[in-house]
Amino acid sequence: MGVRKDGKIDQVEVPSKTDSIEKLLERMGINKDIMGDRAGTSKIKKIRKIKKINK
């Protein structure tokens, strides 16, 4: 989570291999309800796979 200068709180989740996107969205929705007017954006960022370079 991050807090903007205007006081809004943004959520960013990075799912693990065992996380369900639906469950993450549900948890983020609960958090948004708790934050009320201070709730900002909610995003899910997937981990990019890094290509191995053979030397």
CHARMM internal coordinates of N, CA and C (Angstrom, degrees):
IC EDIT
DIST 1 N 1 CA 1.4447
DIST 1 CA 1 C 1.5228
ANGL 1 N 1 CA 1 C 108.84
DIST 1 C 2 N 1.2983
ANGL 1 CA 1 C 2 N 114.48
DIHE 1 N 1 CA 1 C 2 N 151.68
DIST 2 N 2 CA 1.4543
ANGL 1 C 2 N 2 CA 120.59
DIHE 1 CA 1 C 2 N 2 CA 177.62
DIST 2 CA 2 C 1.5145
ANGL 2 N 2 CA 2 C 109.61
DIHE 1 C 2 N 2 CA 2 C -139.88
DIST 2 C 3 N 1.3173
ANGL 2 CA 2 C 3 N 116.41
DIHE 2 N 2 CA 2 C 3 N 147.39
DIST 3 N 3 CA 1.4615
ANGL 2 C 3 N 3 CA 121.71
DIHE 2 CA 2 C 3 N 3 CA -179.59
DIST 3 CA 3 C 1.5251
ANGL 3 N 3 CA 3 C 108.63
DIHE 2 C 3 N 3 CA 3 C -109.64
DIST 3 C 4 N 1.3248
ANGL 3 CA 3 C 4 N 116.13
DIHE 3 N 3 CA 3 C 4 N 125.74
DIST 4 N 4 CA 1.4585
ANGL 3 C 4 N 4 CA 121.68
DIHE 3 CA 3 C 4 N 4 CA 177.61
DIST 4 CA 4 C 1.5236
ANGL 4 N 4 CA 4 C 110.30
DIHE 3 C 4 N 4 CA 4 C -80.07
DIST 4 C 5 N 1.3213
ANGL 4 CA 4 C 5 N 115.58
DIHE 4 N 4 CA 4 C 5 N 167.57
DIST 5 N 5 CA 1.4680
ANGL 4 C 5 N 5 CA 121.02
DIHE 4 CA 4 C 5 N 5 CA 177.79
DIST 5 CA 5 C 1.5247
ANGL 5 N 5 CA 5 C 111.76
DIHE 4 C 5 N 5 CA 5 C -60.43
DIST 5 C 6 N 1.3432
ANGL 5 CA 5 C 6 N 116.94
DIHE 5 N 5 CA 5 C 6 N -29.33
DIST 6 N 6 CA 1.4681
ANGL 5 C 6 N 6 CA 119.73
DIHE 5 CA 5 C 6 N 6 CA 179.87
DIST 6 CA 6 C 1.5267
ANGL 6 N 6 CA 6 C 112.88
DIHE 5 C 6 N 6 CA 6 C -83.84
DIST 6 C 7 N 1.3399
ANGL 6 CA 6 C 7 N 116.92
DIHE 6 N 6 CA 6 C 7 N 2.66
DIST 7 N 7 CA 1.4582
ANGL 6 C 7 N 7 CA 121.13
DIHE 6 CA 6 C 7 N 7 CA 176.54
DIST 7 CA 7 C 1.5172
ANGL 7 N 7 CA 7 C 114.97
DIHE 6 C 7 N 7 CA 7 C 92.92
DIST 7 C 8 N 1.3318
ANGL 7 CA 7 C 8 N 117.34
DIHE 7 N 7 CA 7 C 8 N -8.58
DIST 8 N 8 CA 1.4701
ANGL 7 C 8 N 8 CA 120.21
DIHE 7 CA 7 C 8 N 8 CA 177.71
DIST 8 CA 8 C 1.5278
ANGL 8 N 8 CA 8 C 109.73
DIHE 7 C 8 N 8 CA 8 C -68.48
DIST 8 C 9 N 1.3311
ANGL 8 CA 8 C 9 N 115.55
DIHE 8 N 8 CA 8 C 9 N 145.75
DIST 9 N 9 CA 1.4651
ANGL 8 C 9 N 9 CA 121.18
DIHE 8 CA 8 C 9 N 9 CA -178.86
DIST 9 CA 9 C 1.5255
ANGL 9 N 9 CA 9 C 108.47
DIHE 8 C 9 N 9 CA 9 C -112.01
DIST 9 C 10 N 1.3333
ANGL 9 CA 9 C 10 N 116.43
DIHE 9 N 9 CA 9 C 10 N 118.00
DIST 10 N 10 CA 1.4625
ANGL 9 C 10 N 10 CA 122.58
DIHE 9 CA 9 C 10 N 10 CA 178.41
DIST 10 CA 10 C 1.5273
ANGL 10 N 10 CA 10 C 109.49
DIHE 9 C 10 N 10 CA 10 C -97.32
DIST 10 C 11 N 1.3233
ANGL 10 CA 10 C 11 N 115.24
DIHE 10 N 10 CA 10 C 11 N 143.59
DIST 11 N 11 CA 1.4632
ANGL 10 C 11 N 11 CA 121.51
DIHE 10 CA 10 C 11 N 11 CA 178.49
DIST 11 CA 11 C 1.5269
ANGL 11 N 11 CA 11 C 109.67
DIHE 10 C 11 N 11 CA 11 C -111.59
DIST 11 C 12 N 1.3139
ANGL 11 CA 11 C 12 N 116.16
DIHE 11 N 11 CA 11 C 12 N 136.38
DIST 12 N 12 CA 1.4661
ANGL 11 C 12 N 12 CA 121.69
DIHE 11 CA 11 C 12 N 12 CA 172.75
DIST 12 CA 12 C 1.5174
ANGL 12 N 12 CA 12 C 106.71
DIHE 11 C 12 N 12 CA 12 C -134.07
DIST 12 C 13 N 1.3125
ANGL 12 CA 12 C 13 N 116.69
DIHE 12 N 12 CA 12 C 13 N 123.87
DIST 13 N 13 CA 1.4626
ANGL 12 C 13 N 13 CA 121.99
DIHE 12 CA 12 C 13 N 13 CA 178.66
DIST 13 CA 13 C 1.5206
ANGL 13 N 13 CA 13 C 109.08
DIHE 12 C 13 N 13 CA 13 C -115.27
DIST 13 C 14 N 1.3093
ANGL 13 CA 13 C 14 N 115.77
DIHE 13 N 13 CA 13 C 14 N 139.56
DIST 14 N 14 CA 1.4619
ANGL 13 C 14 N 14 CA 122.21
DIHE 13 CA 13 C 14 N 14 CA 174.02
DIST 14 CA 14 C 1.5237
ANGL 14 N 14 CA 14 C 106.23
DIHE 13 C 14 N 14 CA 14 C -114.52
DIST 14 C 15 N 1.3331
ANGL 14 CA 14 C 15 N 117.30
DIHE 14 N 14 CA 14 C 15 N 109.39
DIST 15 N 15 CA 1.4605
ANGL 14 C 15 N 15 CA 119.36
DIHE 14 CA 14 C 15 N 15 CA -176.02
DIST 15 CA 15 C 1.5261
ANGL 15 N 15 CA 15 C 112.19
DIHE 14 C 15 N 15 CA 15 C -70.96
DIST 15 C 16 N 1.3188
ANGL 15 CA 15 C 16 N 114.45
DIHE 15 N 15 CA 15 C 16 N 140.39
DIST 16 N 16 CA 1.4643
ANGL 15 C 16 N 16 CA 119.40
DIHE 15 CA 15 C 16 N 16 CA 173.26
DIST 16 CA 16 C 1.5266
ANGL 16 N 16 CA 16 C 107.87
DIHE 15 C 16 N 16 CA 16 C -82.62
DIST 16 C 17 N 1.3123
ANGL 16 CA 16 C 17 N 116.35
DIHE 16 N 16 CA 16 C 17 N 176.42
DIST 17 N 17 CA 1.4670
ANGL 16 C 17 N 17 CA 120.17
DIHE 16 CA 16 C 17 N 17 CA -179.85
DIST 17 CA 17 C 1.5221
ANGL 17 N 17 CA 17 C 111.73
DIHE 16 C 17 N 17 CA 17 C -61.74
DIST 17 C 18 N 1.3190
ANGL 17 CA 17 C 18 N 117.58
DIHE 17 N 17 CA 17 C 18 N -28.19
DIST 18 N 18 CA 1.4675
ANGL 17 C 18 N 18 CA 121.01
DIHE 17 CA 17 C 18 N 18 CA -176.65
DIST 18 CA 18 C 1.5256
ANGL 18 N 18 CA 18 C 113.07
DIHE 17 C 18 N 18 CA 18 C -96.00
DIST 18 C 19 N 1.3336
ANGL 18 CA 18 C 19 N 118.13
DIHE 18 N 18 CA 18 C 19 N -5.45
DIST 19 N 19 CA 1.4636
ANGL 18 C 19 N 19 CA 120.98
DIHE 18 CA 18 C 19 N 19 CA -179.75
DIST 19 CA 19 C 1.5209
ANGL 19 N 19 CA 19 C 111.20
DIHE 18 C 19 N 19 CA 19 C -74.48
DIST 19 C 20 N 1.3076
ANGL 19 CA 19 C 20 N 114.93
DIHE 19 N 19 CA 19 C 20 N 146.30
DIST 20 N 20 CA 1.4558
ANGL 19 C 20 N 20 CA 122.52
DIHE 19 CA 19 C 20 N 20 CA 173.15
DIST 20 CA 20 C 1.5245
ANGL 20 N 20 CA 20 C 107.36
DIHE 19 C 20 N 20 CA 20 C -100.77
DIST 20 C 21 N 1.3240
ANGL 20 CA 20 C 21 N 117.18
DIHE 20 N 20 CA 20 C 21 N 130.72
DIST 21 N 21 CA 1.4621
ANGL 20 C 21 N 21 CA 121.55
DIHE 20 CA 20 C 21 N 21 CA 179.68
DIST 21 CA 21 C 1.5343
ANGL 21 N 21 CA 21 C 109.62
DIHE 20 C 21 N 21 CA 21 C -59.07
DIST 21 C 22 N 1.3317
ANGL 21 CA 21 C 22 N 116.78
DIHE 21 N 21 CA 21 C 22 N -39.87
DIST 22 N 22 CA 1.4617
ANGL 21 C 22 N 22 CA 120.65
DIHE 21 CA 21 C 22 N 22 CA 179.91
DIST 22 CA 22 C 1.5251
ANGL 22 N 22 CA 22 C 111.12
DIHE 21 C 22 N 22 CA 22 C -61.53
DIST 22 C 23 N 1.3336
ANGL 22 CA 22 C 23 N 117.31
DIHE 22 N 22 CA 22 C 23 N -42.53
DIST 23 N 23 CA 1.4688
ANGL 22 C 23 N 23 CA 121.14
DIHE 22 CA 22 C 23 N 23 CA 179.51
DIST 23 CA 23 C 1.5233
ANGL 23 N 23 CA 23 C 110.79
DIHE 22 C 23 N 23 CA 23 C -67.21
DIST 23 C 24 N 1.3389
ANGL 23 CA 23 C 24 N 116.88
DIHE 23 N 23 CA 23 C 24 N -39.35
DIST 24 N 24 CA 1.4679
ANGL 23 C 24 N 24 CA 120.18
DIHE 23 CA 23 C 24 N 24 CA 177.13
DIST 24 CA 24 C 1.5286
ANGL 24 N 24 CA 24 C 110.35
DIHE 23 C 24 N 24 CA 24 C -61.42
DIST 24 C 25 N 1.3184
ANGL 24 CA 24 C 25 N 116.91
DIHE 24 N 24 CA 24 C 25 N -45.42
DIST 25 N 25 CA 1.4624
ANGL 24 C 25 N 25 CA 120.84
DIHE 24 CA 24 C 25 N 25 CA 179.45
DIST 25 CA 25 C 1.5240
ANGL 25 N 25 CA 25 C 110.73
DIHE 24 C 25 N 25 CA 25 C -61.94
DIST 25 C 26 N 1.3198
ANGL 25 CA 25 C 26 N 116.29
DIHE 25 N 25 CA 25 C 26 N -39.15
DIST 26 N 26 CA 1.4649
ANGL 25 C 26 N 26 CA 120.94
DIHE 25 CA 25 C 26 N 26 CA 178.46
DIST 26 CA 26 C 1.5324
ANGL 26 N 26 CA 26 C 110.53
DIHE 25 C 26 N 26 CA 26 C -62.74
DIST 26 C 27 N 1.3407
ANGL 26 CA 26 C 27 N 116.33
DIHE 26 N 26 CA 26 C 27 N -47.37
DIST 27 N 27 CA 1.4747
ANGL 26 C 27 N 27 CA 120.42
DIHE 26 CA 26 C 27 N 27 CA 179.07
DIST 27 CA 27 C 1.5184
ANGL 27 N 27 CA 27 C 111.32
DIHE 26 C 27 N 27 CA 27 C -62.54
DIST 27 C 28 N 1.3284
ANGL 27 CA 27 C 28 N 116.13
DIHE 27 N 27 CA 27 C 28 N -40.74
DIST 28 N 28 CA 1.4666
ANGL 27 C 28 N 28 CA 119.93
DIHE 27 CA 27 C 28 N 28 CA -179.99
DIST 28 CA 28 C 1.5280
ANGL 28 N 28 CA 28 C 110.49
DIHE 27 C 28 N 28 CA 28 C -65.89
DIST 28 C 29 N 1.3205
ANGL 28 CA 28 C 29 N 117.05
DIHE 28 N 28 CA 28 C 29 N -35.78
DIST 29 N 29 CA 1.4650
ANGL 28 C 29 N 29 CA 121.00
DIHE 28 CA 28 C 29 N 29 CA 176.59
DIST 29 CA 29 C 1.5238
ANGL 29 N 29 CA 29 C 111.46
DIHE 28 C 29 N 29 CA 29 C -64.55
DIST 29 C 30 N 1.3316
ANGL 29 CA 29 C 30 N 116.47
DIHE 29 N 29 CA 29 C 30 N -40.78
DIST 30 N 30 CA 1.4620
ANGL 29 C 30 N 30 CA 121.07
DIHE 29 CA 29 C 30 N 30 CA 177.31
DIST 30 CA 30 C 1.5261
ANGL 30 N 30 CA 30 C 109.68
DIHE 29 C 30 N 30 CA 30 C -62.57
DIST 30 C 31 N 1.3383
ANGL 30 CA 30 C 31 N 116.19
DIHE 30 N 30 CA 30 C 31 N -45.16
DIST 31 N 31 CA 1.4687
ANGL 30 C 31 N 31 CA 120.41
DIHE 30 CA 30 C 31 N 31 CA 178.35
DIST 31 CA 31 C 1.5228
ANGL 31 N 31 CA 31 C 110.99
DIHE 30 C 31 N 31 CA 31 C -60.00
DIST 31 C 32 N 1.3298
ANGL 31 CA 31 C 32 N 116.18
DIHE 31 N 31 CA 31 C 32 N -41.76
DIST 32 N 32 CA 1.4668
ANGL 31 C 32 N 32 CA 120.86
DIHE 31 CA 31 C 32 N 32 CA -179.91
DIST 32 CA 32 C 1.5233
ANGL 32 N 32 CA 32 C 110.77
DIHE 31 C 32 N 32 CA 32 C -61.76
DIST 32 C 33 N 1.3376
ANGL 32 CA 32 C 33 N 116.07
DIHE 32 N 32 CA 32 C 33 N -40.74
DIST 33 N 33 CA 1.4637
ANGL 32 C 33 N 33 CA 120.36
DIHE 32 CA 32 C 33 N 33 CA 177.87
DIST 33 CA 33 C 1.5278
ANGL 33 N 33 CA 33 C 111.14
DIHE 32 C 33 N 33 CA 33 C -62.80
DIST 33 C 34 N 1.3210
ANGL 33 CA 33 C 34 N 116.48
DIHE 33 N 33 CA 33 C 34 N -41.06
DIST 34 N 34 CA 1.4623
ANGL 33 C 34 N 34 CA 121.44
DIHE 33 CA 33 C 34 N 34 CA 179.87
DIST 34 CA 34 C 1.5317
ANGL 34 N 34 CA 34 C 110.66
DIHE 33 C 34 N 34 CA 34 C -65.10
DIST 34 C 35 N 1.3442
ANGL 34 CA 34 C 35 N 116.54
DIHE 34 N 34 CA 34 C 35 N -40.74
DIST 35 N 35 CA 1.4647
ANGL 34 C 35 N 35 CA 120.67
DIHE 34 CA 34 C 35 N 35 CA -177.52
DIST 35 CA 35 C 1.5238
ANGL 35 N 35 CA 35 C 113.00
DIHE 34 C 35 N 35 CA 35 C -72.92
DIST 35 C 36 N 1.3221
ANGL 35 CA 35 C 36 N 117.03
DIHE 35 N 35 CA 35 C 36 N -23.65
DIST 36 N 36 CA 1.4648
ANGL 35 C 36 N 36 CA 121.17
DIHE 35 CA 35 C 36 N 36 CA 178.34
DIST 36 CA 36 C 1.5172
ANGL 36 N 36 CA 36 C 112.68
DIHE 35 C 36 N 36 CA 36 C 60.24
DIST 36 C 37 N 1.3347
ANGL 36 CA 36 C 37 N 116.44
DIHE 36 N 36 CA 36 C 37 N -127.80
DIST 37 N 37 CA 1.4727
ANGL 36 C 37 N 37 CA 122.11
DIHE 36 CA 36 C 37 N 37 CA -176.78
DIST 37 CA 37 C 1.5180
ANGL 37 N 37 CA 37 C 113.40
DIHE 36 C 37 N 37 CA 37 C -64.91
DIST 37 C 38 N 1.3388
ANGL 37 CA 37 C 38 N 116.90
DIHE 37 N 37 CA 37 C 38 N -18.73
DIST 38 N 38 CA 1.4620
ANGL 37 C 38 N 38 CA 119.72
DIHE 37 CA 37 C 38 N 38 CA -178.70
DIST 38 CA 38 C 1.5313
ANGL 38 N 38 CA 38 C 112.04
DIHE 37 C 38 N 38 CA 38 C -83.94
DIST 38 C 39 N 1.3349
ANGL 38 CA 38 C 39 N 117.12
DIHE 38 N 38 CA 38 C 39 N -6.48
DIST 39 N 39 CA 1.4636
ANGL 38 C 39 N 39 CA 120.86
DIHE 38 CA 38 C 39 N 39 CA -178.01
DIST 39 CA 39 C 1.5223
ANGL 39 N 39 CA 39 C 110.63
DIHE 38 C 39 N 39 CA 39 C -66.91
DIST 39 C 40 N 1.3270
ANGL 39 CA 39 C 40 N 115.19
DIHE 39 N 39 CA 39 C 40 N 132.07
DIST 40 N 40 CA 1.4598
ANGL 39 C 40 N 40 CA 121.41
DIHE 39 CA 39 C 40 N 40 CA 176.43
DIST 40 CA 40 C 1.5166
ANGL 40 N 40 CA 40 C 109.76
DIHE 39 C 40 N 40 CA 40 C -106.89
DIST 40 C 41 N 1.3114
ANGL 40 CA 40 C 41 N 115.73
DIHE 40 N 40 CA 40 C 41 N -135.53
DIST 41 N 41 CA 1.4686
ANGL 40 C 41 N 41 CA 120.44
DIHE 40 CA 40 C 41 N 41 CA -178.42
DIST 41 CA 41 C 1.5250
ANGL 41 N 41 CA 41 C 110.66
DIHE 40 C 41 N 41 CA 41 C -86.30
DIST 41 C 42 N 1.3244
ANGL 41 CA 41 C 42 N 114.47
DIHE 41 N 41 CA 41 C 42 N 159.10
DIST 42 N 42 CA 1.4596
ANGL 41 C 42 N 42 CA 122.02
DIHE 41 CA 41 C 42 N 42 CA 176.23
DIST 42 CA 42 C 1.5190
ANGL 42 N 42 CA 42 C 107.54
DIHE 41 C 42 N 42 CA 42 C -128.38
DIST 42 C 43 N 1.3290
ANGL 42 CA 42 C 43 N 116.18
DIHE 42 N 42 CA 42 C 43 N 128.57
DIST 43 N 43 CA 1.4645
ANGL 42 C 43 N 43 CA 120.60
DIHE 42 CA 42 C 43 N 43 CA -178.82
DIST 43 CA 43 C 1.5161
ANGL 43 N 43 CA 43 C 110.18
DIHE 42 C 43 N 43 CA 43 C -136.05
DIST 43 C 44 N 1.3184
ANGL 43 CA 43 C 44 N 114.66
DIHE 43 N 43 CA 43 C 44 N 150.06
DIST 44 N 44 CA 1.4610
ANGL 43 C 44 N 44 CA 121.30
DIHE 43 CA 43 C 44 N 44 CA 172.04
DIST 44 CA 44 C 1.5211
ANGL 44 N 44 CA 44 C 106.44
DIHE 43 C 44 N 44 CA 44 C -115.63
DIST 44 C 45 N 1.3269
ANGL 44 CA 44 C 45 N 115.98
DIHE 44 N 44 CA 44 C 45 N 122.46
DIST 45 N 45 CA 1.4665
ANGL 44 C 45 N 45 CA 121.47
DIHE 44 CA 44 C 45 N 45 CA -179.63
DIST 45 CA 45 C 1.5214
ANGL 45 N 45 CA 45 C 108.33
DIHE 44 C 45 N 45 CA 45 C -109.03
DIST 45 C 46 N 1.3066
ANGL 45 CA 45 C 46 N 116.04
DIHE 45 N 45 CA 45 C 46 N 122.06
DIST 46 N 46 CA 1.4606
ANGL 45 C 46 N 46 CA 119.93
DIHE 45 CA 45 C 46 N 46 CA 177.30
DIST 46 CA 46 C 1.5244
ANGL 46 N 46 CA 46 C 109.43
DIHE 45 C 46 N 46 CA 46 C -83.82
DIST 46 C 47 N 1.3087
ANGL 46 CA 46 C 47 N 115.65
DIHE 46 N 46 CA 46 C 47 N 146.34
DIST 47 N 47 CA 1.4559
ANGL 46 C 47 N 47 CA 121.31
DIHE 46 CA 46 C 47 N 47 CA 179.05
DIST 47 CA 47 C 1.5246
ANGL 47 N 47 CA 47 C 108.24
DIHE 46 C 47 N 47 CA 47 C -76.08
DIST 47 C 48 N 1.3271
ANGL 47 CA 47 C 48 N 115.06
DIHE 47 N 47 CA 47 C 48 N 129.86
DIST 48 N 48 CA 1.4580
ANGL 47 C 48 N 48 CA 119.26
DIHE 47 CA 47 C 48 N 48 CA 177.35
DIST 48 CA 48 C 1.5169
ANGL 48 N 48 CA 48 C 109.34
DIHE 47 C 48 N 48 CA 48 C -80.26
DIST 48 C 49 N 1.3161
ANGL 48 CA 48 C 49 N 115.78
DIHE 48 N 48 CA 48 C 49 N 143.23
DIST 49 N 49 CA 1.4605
ANGL 48 C 49 N 49 CA 119.87
DIHE 48 CA 48 C 49 N 49 CA 176.00
DIST 49 CA 49 C 1.5212
ANGL 49 N 49 CA 49 C 108.60
DIHE 48 C 49 N 49 CA 49 C -80.62
DIST 49 C 50 N 1.3112
ANGL 49 CA 49 C 50 N 115.41
DIHE 49 N 49 CA 49 C 50 N 135.27
DIST 50 N 50 CA 1.4628
ANGL 49 C 50 N 50 CA 121.10
DIHE 49 CA 49 C 50 N 50 CA 179.91
DIST 50 CA 50 C 1.5253
ANGL 50 N 50 CA 50 C 108.26
DIHE 49 C 50 N 50 CA 50 C -94.61
DIST 50 C 51 N 1.3339
ANGL 50 CA 50 C 51 N 115.35
DIHE 50 N 50 CA 50 C 51 N 129.32
DIST 51 N 51 CA 1.4567
ANGL 50 C 51 N 51 CA 120.33
DIHE 50 CA 50 C 51 N 51 CA 178.58
DIST 51 CA 51 C 1.5155
ANGL 51 N 51 CA 51 C 109.14
DIHE 50 C 51 N 51 CA 51 C -77.80
DIST 51 C 52 N 1.3249
ANGL 51 CA 51 C 52 N 115.74
DIHE 51 N 51 CA 51 C 52 N 134.69
DIST 52 N 52 CA 1.4655
ANGL 51 C 52 N 52 CA 120.10
DIHE 51 CA 51 C 52 N 52 CA 176.36
DIST 52 CA 52 C 1.5215
ANGL 52 N 52 CA 52 C 109.14
DIHE 51 C 52 N 52 CA 52 C -84.69
DIST 52 C 53 N 1.3143
ANGL 52 CA 52 C 53 N 114.98
DIHE 52 N 52 CA 52 C 53 N 136.83
DIST 53 N 53 CA 1.4541
ANGL 52 C 53 N 53 CA 120.49
DIHE 52 CA 52 C 53 N 53 CA 178.90
DIST 53 CA 53 C 1.5296
ANGL 53 N 53 CA 53 C 107.62
DIHE 52 C 53 N 53 CA 53 C -104.48
DIST 53 C 54 N 1.3096
ANGL 53 CA 53 C 54 N 115.50
DIHE 53 N 53 CA 53 C 54 N 122.30
DIST 54 N 54 CA 1.4786
ANGL 53 C 54 N 54 CA 120.04
DIHE 53 CA 53 C 54 N 54 CA 178.27
DIST 54 CA 54 C 1.5247
ANGL 54 N 54 CA 54 C 108.58
DIHE 53 C 54 N 54 CA 54 C -80.54
DIST 54 C 55 N 1.3202
ANGL 54 CA 54 C 55 N 115.08
DIHE 54 N 54 CA 54 C 55 N 129.99
DIST 55 N 55 CA 1.4726
ANGL 54 C 55 N 55 CA 119.21
DIHE 54 CA 54 C 55 N 55 CA 178.38
DIST 55 CA 55 C 1.4974
ANGL 55 N 55 CA 55 C 110.00
DIHE 54 C 55 N 55 CA 55 C -110.03
END
COOR INIT
IC SEED 1 N 1 CA 1 C
IC BUILD
